[in-house]
Amino acid sequence: MKYISTRGGAEPQPFCDILLGGLAPDGGLYLPESYPQVGERLAEWRRLSYAELAYEILSLYVDDIPAADLKAICETTYTAQTYRWCRPGRNAADIVPLTSLEPGFHLLELSNGPTLAFKDMAMQLLGNLFEYVLDQRGETINILGATSGDTGSAAEYAMRGKHNVRVFMLSPEGRMSAFQRAQMYSLQDANIFNIAVRGMFDDAQDIVKAVSSDAEFKAKYKIGAVNSINWARVAAQIIYYFKGYFEATRTNGEEVAFAVPSGNFGNICAGHIARMMGLPIACLVLATNENDVLDEFFRTGIYRPRATTETQITSSPSMDISRASNFERFVFDLVGRDGAIVRQLWREADADGSFSLADGPFAARLVGCGFVSGRSSHMDRLATIRDVWRRYALMIDTHTADGVKVAREHCVAEVPMIVLETAQPVKFAETMHEALGCDPERPAELEGLESLPQRVELVDANVDQIKRILVREC
Ligand SMILES: *Cc1c(COP(=O)(O)O)cnc(C)c1O
């Protein structure tokens, strides 16, 4: 399987060559040159464990790692030990347990990994793939990133202790929740460097961009990234759509719907690909918070990325985005995989601030694409958290609440609805308290996390200072 760019201007590449990179050289995102079809295999896959299913799906996309090695990587990645942070009564060996709230309305629990958010599902695999490929090639990588919470911690827990990988993670001083800070800063691994920047998330992000655009420095210090456009992250997320489908149905003739709390369109992009592979998904329900770029697109056909200054800070902060980086992958498929059209649309968005597919050759396809959407506000979020707590005695986090709220608006009789649970409530304690008047539950092993010793270097928002740290440690 080779990978091509959504903008049509890059040489097709094998999986291991795009694994460690970011954007394609023409500015596009990598996608497989075709989607393998599951067909009859669906029946066999129903019986598989999560790790076995992961191997079956990934082996369709990865043909440059020997089968036995890929299998071993899947088995090391998806263990009950790693995904043990589940609610009482769940079976950790399920990796992604399904909880039925009522007949035909389910939660798929994706946040039982080490950082209690769904990003672990893909990032843990990435950590093991990076280590494997770097070992094979005798190379090292220094991952430089900026985080406002979930991504940075997932990357650190995935890369901690790995050979040939160091992580330098910038975070805005004092902006993350106490729990999120403690998760990251309490790591004592020698290859993890937490750097708190005096400033906002955007300041940290600007430093990462500045360092990465210094080509000479980037090459000399082997700077890399693990951002949400990484193809392996999307591929890893395809797996749980299949697992969720098997849990919620009895036979392979049945259709289901998935509701997905969305920011960068990474999670739901994997759902789109699962459906392209032949998984019977009747509907993908996209939920946004107040930052509703994607809801606007699916309602009107107009994609209007916002300026970062327009991005609202909300109580589902991991969905606070101004542009949805993975969205380009979906549009590539929608316009018949024509890179020239994608290039033209993004040129329009850059020049005019938006593009529209509402009229013209793709309007009918958009109507028939099997996506619906909705938006959830702070008040909706609080009301949904309260309602789910009262009715089912279950605490859900703020992002999952956005998913439940929008899922309810799109339920269809006879089609099971599966809402993806993307984080555990303890990560967002303040809003949980506002909704329920009590502190959220937390896994027993994490009692006292906030009082562990912390390891973090505090610096001014200054590019040279970050470069000095990299030079010192590499
Ligand atoms: C990252 C994240 C999201 C958004 O996922 P995308 O792949 O960016 O759409 C939703 N919820 C939580 C808790 C997250 O961490």
The ligand as an SDF file (V2000), in Angstrom:
LIG
                    3D

 15 15  0  0  0  0  0  0  0  0999 V2000
   -8.8370   15.6290   20.8480 C   0  0  0  0  0  0  0  0  0  0  0  0
  -10.1630   15.4830   21.5150 C   0  0  0  0  0  0  0  0  0  0  0  0
  -11.3870   15.6220   20.8120 C   0  0  0  0  0  0  0  0  0  0  0  0
  -11.4380   16.0040   19.3360 C   0  0  0  0  0  0  0  0  0  0  0  0
  -10.9460   14.9950   18.5050 O   0  0  0  0  0  0  0  0  0  0  0  0
  -10.5830   15.3080   16.9740 P   0  0  0  0  0  0  0  0  0  0  0  0
   -9.9090   14.1000   16.4860 O   0  0  0  0  0  0  0  0  0  0  0  0
   -9.6530   16.5140   17.0300 O   0  0  0  0  0  0  0  0  0  0  0  0
  -11.8510   15.6380   16.2670 O   0  0  0  0  0  0  0  0  0  0  0  0
  -12.5730   15.4040   21.4930 C   0  0  0  0  0  0  0  0  0  0  0  0
  -12.5740   15.1040   22.8130 N   0  0  0  0  0  0  0  0  0  0  0  0
  -11.4430   14.9800   23.5170 C   0  0  0  0  0  0  0  0  0  0  0  0
  -11.5160   14.6600   24.9650 C   0  0  0  0  0  0  0  0  0  0  0  0
  -10.1830   15.1460   22.9110 C   0  0  0  0  0  0  0  0  0  0  0  0
   -9.0570   15.0230   23.6360 O   0  0  0  0  0  0  0  0  0  0  0  0
  1  2  1  0
  2  3  1  0
  2 14  2  0
  3  4  1  0
  3 10  2  0
  4  5  1  0
  5  6  1  0
  6  7  2  0
  6  8  1  0
  6  9  1  0
 10 11  1  0
 11 12  2  0
 12 13  1  0
 12 14  1  0
 14 15  1  0
M  END
$$$$
